[in-house]
Amino acid sequence: MIRLVLPGETHITGEIAEATAAQARSEAGGFQRPILLIITGVQSISREARAVFSRSQSASAIAVVGESPVDRVIANFLLGGTPPPCPTRFFTAEESAVAWLKDAAGEL
């Protein structure tokens, strides 16, 4: 499982998203892996960043984790638009997200 944490109190730009996607590709090593994406405290996500995340080829499933109602709104924007390339879901608890990723990846 790949754990990615977006910087809190930050506007996530296309450049930040590209760096995060590059990290995921590097950690995936050419395979698709479940991704745990922590967005807690992120201020906003640009359309360019959303486009980068929607093109993910490293993910077999993506669990987006946030704690606040604002995080949920940001996640809805992130997950909206183009259908995601793999199963994707929002969680408010990391433990629940990890359990879902294991199930989605068939690792139970």
N, C-alpha and C positions, 0 to 999 in steps of 0.2 A: 504494500500500500504506500502511496506517495502522499505525504502531508505537506500542503502548501499553505502558507499564512500570508495573506495580503496585509500590507502595513496599515495599521489603524490610524485614524485621524488624517487620512490621505485621500485625495482624489485619484482614483485609479485610471491612468491614461493608457493609451495604446502601447506606449513604450514600457510601462510597468507590466502590462499584461504580456507583452512579448518576452520580457525577461522571465516572468513566471512560467510561461509556456516553455521556454528554453530549459528552465530548471526541470520541469516535468519530463520533457523529452530526454534529457540527460539521465535522470533517475530511472526512467522507464527502460532504458537500454534497448530500444527498438521493439519493445513489447507493449501491449496494452495492459495497463494496471489500474486498479481502483484508485481514485483520487479523493482525498479529503481536503476540501478548500475552505479555509477559515477566513471569514469576511468580517468578523466582529470589529466594530468601531470604524469601518471604512466610511468615509464621508459620501462618496459617490463613485460611480463607474461610468466611464464615457462610452459612447456608442462604438468607438474604435476598439476599446478594451473588450466590450461584449462580443464584437465580431471576432477578435482573436480567440477568446475562450470558446466560442461556438464552433471553431474549426479544429478543436482538439482531436488529435489522432493518437494520443498517448493514453487516453482514458478508456477503460472498459465500463466504468460507472463513476459518477461524480456525486459526492455528498457535500452540499454547501452548508456550512455551519455559521450561525449568527445568534446573538443573544437578545437583541432588542427588536421592537417593532420597526425601527428604521432599517435594521439589518434585513428584516423580512422584505421590506419594500425594495431594497437594493437587490436582494436575491431574486425577487420577482422580475425586476428589470433585467438582471443578468440571464435568467432562465427563459425570459419571454422572447418573442420574435421567432427566429428560425428554430425549428425543432432541434433539440440537442442531438449530438451524434451518438449518444449512449444513454442508458438510464440515468436520470438526474433527479435529485430531490433535496429539499431544504429541511434542516433540522435545527433545533435550539439547544441540543445537547450532543457533545462530541461522542459520547458512549453509544447513543442511539444511531448516530451516523456511521460509526465503525461497524456496528452489528449489521446494519442494512447493507453496507458495502461488502461485507463478507458474504452475506446472503446473495446479493446481486452478482458477485463474482464466482459464486458456487464454491466458496471456500469453507462451508460449514462442515 
